[in-house]
Amino acid sequence: MKEFFSQMGKYFARYKGYIAGTFILNILAALFNVFSFSVLLPILQILFKVNTEHYEFIEWGTGGLNNLVEVMKNNGYYYSQQMVESYGPATTLLLLGIVLASLTLLKTATYFAGSACLMPLRTGIVRDIRADIYKKILSLPLSFFSDERKGDILARVSTDVNEVDGSITSSLDMMIKNPIFILVYIGTMFAMSWQLTLFTLLVVPLLAGGIGRIGKKLKHRSLYAQSKWSDGISQIEETLGGLRIIKAFIAEKKMEDRFTRINNEYRKAAMKVAIRQSAAHPVSEFLGTCMIVIVLWFGGYLIFAGNSPIDASGFIYYLVILYTTLQPIKDLSKAGYSIQKGLASLERINKILKAENHIREVEHPKKIETLKDSIELDHVRFSYNEGHEILHDINLTIKKGQTIALVGQSGSGKSTLVDLIPRYHDVTGGAIRIDGEDVHNLSIHSLRSLIGNVNQEAILFNDTIFNNIAFGVDNATQEQVEAAAKIANAHEFIMEMEEGYETNVGDRGGRLSGGQRQRISIARAILKNPPILILDEATSALDTESERLVQDALEKLMKSRTTIAIAHRLSTIKNADTIYVLHEGNIVEKGSHEELIAQNGYYKKLNDMQAL
């Protein structure tokens, strides 16, 4: 339970008012339940005429708290006798039955109110966990997601959160209600006979031990089952993304066999968890009955021997209370192993929630409004993992308004280098400065506000064209969006669509061609109007006609901006002020297109290969 409260404590704290209300209502429910059972005693006396003693009324408060139970018991019998003498046994039974029904109504009403009071807590905790996961996903650096499978993250957000809801929050009612009921019932039993109750408590570990053995390995097995389902979600996500390739290579059977294997492994793991979980009820039922039998024998032995502190009808009432106590004990045990199952999912969720974010702001970051002078990379080094450096001692300076280009083979570190400027990753050596200020000292929000991106893969969201263009700008007007689209050579094809700017682009822009997606992403960058522009192979995946339109749009976008362009096609960056050639994380050459050709080095080889 320590782990449970340490993991969930911060969420409970947000709903302490509801928890307090549930406590109060469940205490009332338990007390009404005890009083409703107490009405059984005079009913039994009247039915079986086992008590012929005559009772006199005792003033309430006589003897203080120590004799409260005895006074209540005596006066209860007194009122019952008075009713029998006044109205007869049959009418008295009816009146006592009405009292029993009324107390039961109060008990069930407070019981229901206590459970209803927990609903905002249950639904709120699940909402808060999902919100925390989503917020954390947005804040984590890109390096985290390169090490994680997308399907596994989706499984944690969906399946694992649902498991927390089903296993943990659904057990909150039992966790709060049952200890209250158990304490009230055991307190009543002590008041009736402390000797018999002490003997009963010696038998309780038998019940608790049996349930405990069932729940012992439940968390470990649940963790294994959830990881198997994550594998299944990952395969589904990969299948949806690679359906064209699967069909092209006639690999449907191969993928089906792979999913069948994962699905069967999950079924086997989930079955073991379910069997162990379902064993709890029959085991607790059997152990509970054994406990009742032992107490029945011991209590009967005391009554037969004449040593019992309670009479036969009192012993029946005692057994009723004891039997009633067994249910909350079993429910509490059930909540215990259900929580163990949920903690396995919470552990997987915490791999996201507790993931360390290395991209941190200083305590009082500086805000930067625009680029005034230059961007400087000073002896920059970077590695994703210790011991394997991607970039080695990079030095370059980009003056305001300049266009520089980065070229080199795949894996040379071009994209990694430009990702360091907006702090998608942090340098592991050296420094990056904007107008002489280290980017670590700048507000991340203001830093990234300076930069616009157009990537090789135009990333669009499943929304309208208007909202995709206006994505990075709050309160953009129709006129502003259209103006940006016209500069990006996108307005014409947008207006040809049936719903114009309100056309939905589909999942990842799937309803548009590659060139259309790229021009919308350029319009998005134009509308943001950033002083620094990063172009990451923006035309490499396009056909000739689309490339011409996109290149024209890019040239309009690059005017009066500081631009860093990554390109495989050297024809697109011939006019750059400076071209930097990267090879295995090092800058091996730099200069204009003509200067690099004249050097007859690595760049010339690339140029000759493309000309060929």
C-alpha positions in Angstrom: 0.0 0.0 0.0 3.0 2.3 0.6 3.7 2.2 -3.2 0.1 2.8 -4.0 -0.2 6.0 -1.9 3.2 7.3 -3.0 2.2 6.9 -6.7 -1.4 8.2 -6.3 -1.0 10.7 -3.4 -0.7 13.8 -5.6 -3.9 13.0 -7.4 -5.8 12.3 -4.2 -4.7 15.6 -2.8 -6.7 17.4 -5.6 -9.9 15.8 -4.5 -9.6 15.8 -0.7 -13.1 17.4 -0.3 -14.7 14.4 -2.0 -12.6 12.0 0.1 -13.7 13.7 3.3 -17.4 13.6 2.2 -17.1 9.9 1.4 -15.5 9.1 4.8 -18.4 10.9 6.7 -21.1 9.2 4.6 -19.6 5.7 5.0 -19.2 6.1 8.7 -23.0 7.0 8.8 -23.7 4.0 6.6 -21.8 1.6 8.9 -23.5 3.0 12.0 -27.0 2.7 10.4 -26.1 -0.9 9.5 -25.2 -1.8 13.0 -28.3 -0.2 14.4 -30.5 -2.0 11.8 -29.0 -5.3 12.9 -29.6 -4.5 16.6 -33.4 -4.4 15.8 -33.1 -8.2 15.1 -32.5 -8.9 18.9 -36.0 -7.9 20.1 -37.5 -9.5 17.0 -35.8 -12.8 17.9 -36.9 -12.4 21.5 -40.5 -11.9 20.5 -40.6 -14.7 17.9 -39.0 -17.4 20.1 -39.8 -16.1 23.6 -36.3 -16.9 24.8 -36.1 -13.9 27.2 -38.7 -13.7 30.0 -36.7 -11.1 32.0 -38.5 -7.9 32.9 -36.6 -4.7 32.1 -36.8 -1.3 33.8 -35.9 1.9 32.0 -32.5 3.3 32.7 -31.7 7.0 32.3 -29.6 7.8 29.3 -26.1 8.7 30.3 -26.1 6.5 33.4 -22.6 5.0 33.9 -21.0 7.2 31.2 -19.5 5.9 28.0 -18.4 2.6 29.6 -22.0 1.5 30.1 -23.5 3.1 27.0 -23.9 -0.3 25.2 -25.5 -1.9 28.2 -27.9 1.1 28.6 -28.8 1.0 24.9 -29.4 -2.8 25.1 -31.5 -2.5 28.3 -33.7 0.3 27.0 -34.1 -1.4 23.7 -35.6 -4.4 25.4 -37.6 -2.2 27.7 -39.2 -0.3 24.7 -39.9 -3.7 23.0 -41.6 -5.1 26.1 -43.7 -1.9 26.4 -44.8 -2.2 22.8 -45.7 -5.9 23.2 -47.8 -5.1 26.3 -49.5 -2.1 24.5 -50.0 -3.4 20.9 -49.4 -7.2 21.1 -46.6 -9.3 19.6 -47.8 -9.2 15.9 -48.1 -5.4 15.8 -44.8 -5.0 17.6 -43.1 -7.2 15.0 -44.6 -5.0 12.3 -43.4 -1.8 14.0 -39.9 -3.2 14.5 -39.8 -4.4 10.9 -40.7 -0.8 9.8 -37.8 0.5 12.0 -35.5 -2.1 10.4 -36.6 -1.1 6.9 -36.1 2.6 7.8 -32.6 2.1 9.1 -31.8 0.0 6.1 -33.1 2.8 3.8 -30.8 5.3 5.6 -27.9 2.9 5.4 -28.3 2.3 1.6 -28.9 6.0 1.0 -25.7 7.1 2.8 -23.9 4.1 1.2 -25.0 5.2 -2.3 -24.2 8.9 -1.5 -20.7 7.8 -0.4 -20.1 5.9 -3.6 -21.5 8.8 -5.7 -19.2 11.2 -3.9 -16.3 9.2 -5.3 -17.3 9.5 -8.9 -15.8 13.0 -9.5 -12.6 11.6 -7.8 -12.5 8.5 -10.1 -13.2 10.3 -13.3 -11.0 13.2 -12.3 -8.0 11.1 -11.6 -8.2 9.3 -14.9 -8.6 12.7 -16.7 -5.6 14.1 -14.8 -3.4 11.1 -15.6 -4.2 11.4 -19.3 -3.6 15.2 -19.2 -0.3 14.7 -17.4 0.9 12.1 -19.9 -0.1 14.3 -22.9 1.6 17.4 -21.3 4.7 15.3 -20.6 4.8 14.0 -24.2 4.7 17.6 -25.5 7.5 18.6 -23.2 9.9 15.7 -23.7 12.9 16.1 -26.0 12.9 14.4 -29.4 15.6 12.0 -28.3 13.1 10.3 -25.9 10.9 9.2 -28.8 13.8 7.9 -30.9 14.3 5.3 -28.1 10.6 4.4 -27.7 8.2 2.7 -30.0 5.1 4.8 -30.9 2.8 1.8 -30.4 4.2 1.3 -26.9 3.5 5.0 -26.0 0.0 4.7 -27.4 -0.6 1.6 -25.3 0.4 3.4 -22.2 -1.9 6.4 -22.9 -4.9 4.2 -23.7 -4.7 0.6 -22.4 -2.6 1.3 -19.3 -4.7 4.3 -18.3 -7.9 2.2 -18.7 -6.3 -0.5 -16.6 -5.5 2.1 -13.9 -9.2 3.2 -14.1 -10.5 -0.4 -13.9 -8.1 -1.6 -11.2 -7.1 1.3 -9.0 -9.8 4.0 -9.2 -12.6 1.4 -9.1 -11.0 0.1 -5.9 -11.0 3.4 -4.2 -14.6 2.9 -3.0 -13.5 -0.4 -1.4 -10.3 1.2 0.0 -12.2 4.0 1.7 -15.5 2.3 2.7 -14.3 -1.1 3.9 -11.8 0.0 6.6 -14.6 2.1 8.1 -17.1 -0.7 8.0 -14.5 -3.2 9.5 -13.6 -0.8 12.3 -17.3 -0.1 13.2 -18.2 -3.7 13.1 -15.2 -4.9 15.1 -15.9 -2.1 17.6 -19.5 -3.4 18.0 -18.2 -6.9 18.4 -15.8 -5.8 21.2 -18.6 -4.0 22.9 -20.7 -7.2 22.9 -17.9 -9.6 23.9 -14.2 -8.7 24.0 -13.2 -12.3 24.8 -15.0 -13.8 21.8 -13.7 -10.9 19.5 -10.1 -11.5 20.5 -10.5 -15.2 19.6 -12.1 -14.1 16.3 -9.2 -11.8 15.5 -6.7 -14.7 16.0 -8.5 -16.5 13.1 -8.6 -13.5 10.7 -4.9 -13.9 9.6 -6.1 -17.3 8.1 -8.3 -15.4 5.7 -5.9 -12.5 5.0 -3.0 -14.9 4.4 -4.9 -17.0 1.8 -5.9 -13.8 -0.2 -2.3 -12.4 0.2 -0.8 -15.5 -1.5 -3.1 -15.0 -4.5 -2.2 -11.3 -5.0 1.6 -11.8 -4.4 2.6 -12.3 -8.1 -0.3 -10.4 -9.7 1.7 -7.2 -10.3 4.6 -9.0 -12.1 2.3 -11.0 -14.3 0.1 -8.0 -15.1 3.3 -6.0 -16.1 4.3 -8.8 -18.5 0.8 -9.0 -20.0 0.7 -5.2 -20.6 4.1 -5.3 -22.3 2.8 -8.0 -24.6 -0.2 -5.9 -25.5 2.1 -3.0 -26.2 3.9 -5.2 -28.8 0.5 -5.8 -30.4 -0.4 -2.1 -30.5 3.1 -1.4 -32.0 2.5 -3.9 -34.7 -0.9 -2.4 -35.6 0.6 1.1 -35.8 3.4 -0.2 -38.0 0.9 -2.0 -40.2 -1.2 1.1 -40.7 1.9 3.1 -41.6 3.4 0.5 -43.9 0.3 -1.0 -45.6 1.5 0.0 -49.1 4.8 -1.8 -48.6 3.1 -4.9 -47.1 0.9 -5.2 -50.1 3.7 -4.5 -52.5 5.8 -7.3 -51.1 2.9 -9.6 -50.7 3.7 -9.9 -47.0 0.2 -10.0 -45.6 0.6 -13.6 -44.3 4.0 -12.8 -42.7 2.5 -9.8 -40.8 -0.6 -11.8 -39.9 1.6 -14.7 -38.5 3.6 -12.2 -36.5 0.5 -10.5 -35.0 -1.0 -13.9 -34.3 2.1 -14.9 -32.3 2.0 -11.6 -30.3 -1.7 -11.9 -29.8 -1.4 -15.5 -28.5 1.4 -14.5 -26.1 -0.8 -11.7 -24.7 -3.8 -14.1 -24.4 -1.7 -16.6 -22.4 -0.3 -13.9 -20.1 -3.7 -12.3 -19.6 -5.3 -15.7 -18.9 -2.8 -16.4 -16.1 -3.6 -13.0 -14.5 -7.4 -13.6 -14.9 -7.2 -17.1 -13.4 -5.2 -15.9 -10.4 -7.6 -13.0 -10.0 -10.8 -15.1 -10.2 -9.4 -17.6 -7.7 -9.6 -14.9 -5.0 -13.4 -15.1 -4.6 -13.9 -18.8 -4.0 -10.8 -19.0 -1.8 -12.0 -16.1 0.3 -15.5 -17.6 0.5 -14.2 -20.9 1.7 -11.8 -19.4 4.2 -14.6 -17.0 5.5 -16.9 -20.0 6.1 -14.1 -21.8 7.9 -13.7 -18.7 10.1 -17.5 -18.6 10.9 -17.5 -22.3 11.8 -14.6 -21.9 14.2 -16.2 -18.9 15.9 -19.5 -20.7 16.0 -18.0 -23.7 17.7 -16.1 -21.6 20.2 -19.1 -19.3 21.0 -21.4 -22.3 21.3 -18.9 -24.1 23.6 -18.9 -21.0 25.9 -22.7 -20.8 26.0 -23.0 -24.6 26.7 -20.4 -24.3 29.4 -22.2 -21.4 31.0 -19.2 -19.1 30.6 -20.4 -17.0 27.7 -20.6 -13.2 28.3 -23.6 -13.0 25.9 -26.9 -15.0 25.7 -28.0 -17.1 22.7 -29.9 -14.3 20.9 -26.9 -12.0 21.5 -24.6 -14.6 20.0 -26.8 -14.9 16.9 -26.6 -11.1 16.5 -22.8 -11.4 17.1 -22.6 -14.0 14.3 -24.6 -11.7 12.0 -22.2 -8.8 12.6 -19.2 -11.2 12.1 -20.6 -12.5 8.9 -21.3 -9.0 7.7 -17.6 -8.1 8.6 -16.3 -10.8 6.3 -17.6 -9.1 3.1 -15.7 -5.8 3.6 -12.6 -7.9 4.6 -12.9 -9.8 1.3 -13.6 -6.6 -0.6 -10.5 -5.0 0.9 -8.4 -8.0 -0.1 -9.9 -7.9 -3.6 -9.1 -4.2 -3.8 -5.5 -5.1 -2.7 -4.8 -7.5 -5.5 -6.8 -5.3 -8.0 -4.5 -2.4 -7.1 -1.4 -4.7 -7.6 -2.7 -5.3 -11.1 -3.2 -1.5 -11.7 0.2 -0.6 -10.2 1.8 -2.6 -13.0 0.1 -0.3 -15.5 1.0 2.7 -13.4 4.6 1.7 -13.5 4.5 1.7 -17.3 2.8 5.1 -17.3 5.5 6.4 -15.0 8.2 5.6 -17.6 6.7 8.6 -19.5 5.7 10.8 -16.5 9.0 10.4 -14.8 11.2 10.5 -17.9 13.9 13.0 -17.4 13.8 16.1 -19.6 17.3 17.3 -20.3 16.1 20.4 -22.1 15.7 22.8 -19.1 15.5 26.5 -18.9 17.6 28.5 -16.5 15.9 30.0 -13.5 15.4 33.5 -15.1 15.7 33.0 -18.9 16.1 36.0 -21.2 13.6 36.7 -23.9 14.7 37.4 -27.4 12.5 39.3 -29.9 14.5 39.0 -33.2 17.9 38.2 -34.7 20.0 41.4 -34.7 23.5 40.2 -35.7 24.4 36.5 -36.1 24.1 32.8 -35.1 27.4 31.3 -33.9 28.3 27.7 -33.3 31.5 27.6 -31.3 33.4 24.3 -31.0 30.0 22.4 -30.9 30.1 18.7 -30.1 27.1 16.4 -29.8 26.4 12.8 -29.0 23.1 10.9 -28.4 24.9 8.4 -26.3 28.1 8.6 -24.4 31.1 7.4 -26.4 29.5 7.8 -29.8 29.9 11.5 -30.9 27.8 12.6 -33.9 29.2 16.1 -34.4 32.9 17.0 -33.8 34.2 20.5 -33.1 31.7 22.4 -35.4 32.6 26.1 -35.9 30.5 28.3 -38.1 28.9 31.8 -38.1 25.7 32.8 -39.9 25.3 36.6 -40.3 21.8 38.1 -40.3 20.3 37.9 -43.8 22.7 35.2 -45.0 21.8 31.9 -46.6 24.0 29.0 -45.7 23.7 25.4 -46.9 24.7 22.1 -45.3 25.5 19.3 -47.7 26.9 15.8 -47.2 26.0 12.1 -47.3 23.2 10.7 -45.2 24.2 10.3 -41.6 26.9 13.1 -41.7 25.0 15.1 -39.0 23.3 17.8 -41.0 19.8 17.5 -39.4 21.3 16.9 -36.0 23.2 20.2 -36.3 20.2 22.3 -37.2 18.2 20.6 -34.4 20.7 22.0 -31.9 19.8 25.7 -32.7 16.1 25.6 -31.4 17.3 23.2 -28.6 15.5 20.1 -29.7 18.7 18.6 -28.3 21.4 20.2 -26.2 25.0 20.4 -27.2 27.4 18.1 -25.2 30.3 20.4 -25.8 30.9 24.0 -27.0 28.2 26.6 -27.3 25.6 28.0 -29.7 25.0 31.8 -29.4 22.5 34.1 -30.9 23.6 37.7 -30.9 26.3 36.7 -28.5 23.9 35.1 -26.0 24.2 31.4 -25.3 20.9 29.7 -26.2 20.8 28.0 -22.8 20.2 31.4 -21.2 17.2 32.1 -23.5 13.6 31.4 -23.0 12.8 28.2 -25.1 9.5 29.8 -26.2 11.1 33.0 -27.4 14.0 31.1 -29.0 11.7 28.8 -31.0 9.5 31.8 -31.9 12.4 33.1 -34.0 12.6 30.0 -36.1 10.5 28.6 -38.9 10.9 25.1 -40.2 10.1 23.5 -43.6 11.0 19.8 -43.5 11.4 17.1 -46.1 8.2 15.4 -44.8 5.5 18.1 -44.7 3.8 17.3 -41.3 0.1 18.3 -41.5 -2.6 17.6 -38.9 -6.0 16.0 -39.5 -7.7 19.4 -39.7 -8.7 22.0 -42.3 -6.2 23.7 -44.6 -6.9 27.0 -42.8 -6.1 25.6 -39.4 -2.9 23.9 -40.7 -1.6 27.2 -42.2 -2.6 29.2 -39.1 -1.2 26.5 -36.7 1.6 28.5 -35.3 -0.2 31.9 -35.1 -3.0 32.8 -32.7 -6.0 34.6 -34.1 -4.8 34.6 -37.7 -7.4 36.2 -40.1 -8.6 34.8 -43.4 -6.8 37.6 -45.3 -3.5 36.8 -43.6 -3.8 33.0 -44.3 -4.7 33.6 -47.9 -1.8 36.1 -48.4 0.6 33.5 -47.0 -0.9 30.8 -49.3 -0.5 33.0 -52.3 3.2 33.6 -51.6 3.6 29.8 -51.2 1.9 29.1 -54.6 -0.8 27.3 -52.7 -3.9 29.6 -53.0 -4.8 28.4 -56.5 -5.1 24.7 -55.8 -6.8 25.4 -52.4 -9.5 27.4 -54.1 -10.1 24.6 -56.7 -11.1 22.3 -53.8 -14.8 21.9 -53.0 -14.6 23.5 -49.5 -11.6 25.8 -50.2 -9.7 26.6 -47.0 -12.1 24.6 -44.9 -11.1 21.4 -46.7 -9.9 18.7 -44.3 -6.5 17.4 -45.3 -6.9 13.9 -43.8 -4.5 12.0 -41.5 -1.0 13.5 -42.0 -2.3 15.4 -45.0 -3.1 12.1 -46.9 -5.7 13.7 -49.2 -3.1 16.1 -50.7 -0.2 15.4 -53.0 3.4 15.8 -51.8 3.8 19.1 -53.5 0.6 20.5 -52.1 1.5 19.4 -48.6 4.9 21.0 -48.9 3.4 24.3 -50.1 0.9 24.4 -47.2 3.8 23.9 -44.8 5.7 26.8 -46.5 2.5 28.9 -46.1 2.6 28.0 -42.4 6.2 29.2 -42.1 5.4 32.4 -44.1 2.5 33.2 -41.8 4.7 32.8 -38.7 7.1 35.3 -40.4 10.2 34.1 -38.5 13.6 35.9 -38.8 15.4 32.5 -39.0 14.4 29.8 -41.4 15.5 26.2 -41.4 14.9 24.2 -44.6 15.6 20.5 -44.2 15.6 19.0 -47.7 12.3 20.7 -48.5 12.2 19.7 -52.2 14.0 16.3 -52.2 10.8 14.2 -52.3 9.0 16.1 -55.1 8.5 15.7 -58.8 10.0 18.2 -61.2 6.9 20.4 -61.5 6.1 20.4 -57.8 9.8 21.1 -57.1 9.7 24.2 -59.3 6.6 25.5 -57.6 8.0 24.8 -54.1 11.4 26.2 -54.9 9.8 29.4 -56.2 7.8 29.6 -52.9 10.9 29.0 -50.9 12.8 31.7 -52.6 10.0 34.2 -51.7 10.1 32.9 -48.2 13.9 33.2 -47.9 14.0 36.9 -48.9 15.3 39.1 -46.0 15.6 36.0 -43.7 18.6 34.2 -42.2 18.3 30.8 -43.8 19.9 27.4 -43.1 19.2 25.0 -45.9 20.0 21.2 -45.9 20.0 19.8 -49.4 21.0 16.7 -51.3 20.2 18.3 -54.7 23.1 20.8 -55.1 21.2 22.7 -57.7 18.8 24.1 -55.1 21.6 25.7 -53.0 24.0 27.0 -55.7 23.2 30.6 -54.7 23.8 30.2 -51.0 26.3 32.6 -49.5 28.3 29.8 -47.9 28.1 26.1 -48.3 29.4 23.8 -45.6 30.3 20.2 -46.5 29.8 17.7 -43.6 31.4 14.3 -43.6 31.1 12.0 -40.6 30.3 14.8 -38.2 33.1 17.2 -39.3 33.0 20.3 -41.6 35.5 19.2 -44.3 35.0 22.1 -46.7 33.3 25.5 -46.9 32.8 28.2 -49.5 30.6 29.3 -52.3 29.6 26.9 -55.0 32.3 28.1 -57.4 35.0 28.1 -54.7 34.1 24.5 -53.7 34.2 23.3 -57.3 37.6 24.9 -57.7 38.9 23.1 -54.6 38.3 19.8 -56.4 37.4 18.0 -53.2 34.4 16.2 -51.6 31.9 18.8 -52.9 33.1 18.5 -56.5 32.7 14.7 -56.3 29.1 15.2 -55.1 28.5 17.7 -57.9 30.0 15.4 -60.6 27.9 12.5 -59.4 24.7 14.5 -59.6 25.6 15.9 -63.0 26.2 12.4 -64.3 
